[in-house]
Amino acid sequence: MFETIYYTFVSLLLYFIILFFSQVLYSVLKRKKTSLELLKIIRDLFKTIVFIVLLIYAHILNELSLSVNFVSLFFFGSCTILFIFLFTKKDNSHYPLHTKVSAILLSPIIEEVICREIAYNSDYVLVSYVLGTMIFIFFHFAFDFKSIIYFLCMSSLLFLLREQSGSVLNSILLHMMMNLTIIYRK
């Protein structure tokens, strides 16, 4: 379990270093009078790709299971959407394109790879759950009680899907579906 915790914190450190450099890249490119929306999408895409490549290069991310369990995904997806509609308010916010791309396509990859792949250890399921959930809540800057409970529930659904299906891809797809539902719910 020590190795799992170690790799989790190394991956978090790598992520924050990449986050810093992606902001530097964005600042440099911003001077070129290009569309800020496009630059933000490029920045987030750069951050995601470099992060995954570095994890593979550092042998932190070795055997990424990419099998999809459609039955589990449908069941957990239905539970998640029901939860969102029952326990959250409609959000009439207008989100810019880069926010939609990042929240729906890119952030779930980074968050799930860290919280439910690297922090996951099948020999220590409870510790993996606690570690992944704490990081997930931290990633969403959820520090008030209501937000902590909400993200705890979401993290639990994502973790249960990961545990049941044996594949992080299912959690990534469910996370994308969650964010899509939240962003486009009217």
C-alpha positions, -999 to +999 in steps of 0.1 A: +000+000+000+030+023+006+038+021-031+003+031-040+004+061-017+038+070-030+028+069-066-004+088-059+016+117-044+042+116-071+015+118-097-001+147-079+033+165-078+037+158-115+002+171-122+008+204-104+042+209-121+025+203-154-003+227-144+023+254-137+040+249-171+007+248-189-001+282-174+033+295-185+026+281-220-008+298-220+008+331-209+034+330-237+008+321-264-017+347-252+006+374-265+001+361-301-034+377-303-050+343-308-085+334-295-083+330-257-109+301-259-087+282-283-056+289-262-073+276-231-084+244-249-048+239-262-035+245-227-058+219-212-052+194-239-014+199-235-018+194-197-038+162-201-016+146-228+017+155-211+004+142-178-006+108-192+026+105-212+048+113-182+029+088-160+035+061-186+072+071-191+077+070-153+061+036-151+035+050-127+007+041-151+015+006-164-015-015-170-044+008-177-075-013-181-096+000-209-124-025-211-160-011-210-187-028-190-219-014-205-242-030-180-223-015-150-219+018-168-256+020-175-266+011-139-242+035-123-249+062-149-286+059-142-280+062-104-257+092-110-281+111-132-310+104-108-288+117-079-279+148-099-315+156-108-328+149-072-301+166-052-288+195-072-303+227-085-306+236-122-277+257-132-286+284-157-249+294-161-235+299-195-202+281-197-175+291-222-163+265-248-130+258-230-148+250-198-171+226-215-143+208-233-121+207-202-149+196-178-165+170-201-135+155-219-102+163-202-105+168-165-123+134-159-093+117-175-068+133-151-090+130-120-100+094-126-065+082-135-052+097-102-082+090-079-093+056-093-063+041-110-031+052-094-046+055-059-064+022-063-050-010-047-072-041-048-055-054-017-064-023+003-098-013-011-109+009+019-076+028+020-078+033-018-114+046-014-104+071+013-073+083-005-091+086-039-121+104-023-099+129-004-080+138-036-113+140-056-128+164-030-096+184-030-096+187-068-131+202-067-122+227-040-151+214-020-146+227+015-181+234+027-201+206+043-227+204+015-201+202-013-181+176+006-212+154+010-220+159-027-185+150-039-183+121-014-214+106-030-201+112-066-167+098-057-184+067-041-203+060-073-172+064-094-152+042-070-179+015-069-180+014-107-142+011-108-142-016-082-171-036-098-159-033-134-122-035-128-116-008-154-108+029-149-123+036-184-158+030-170-151+056-142-138+081-168-169+077-190-192+080-160-174+111-148-177+126-183-214+118-183-218+135-149-201+167-160-221+167-193-253+163-173-244+191-149-233+215-177-262+210-200-290+206-174-315+234-179 
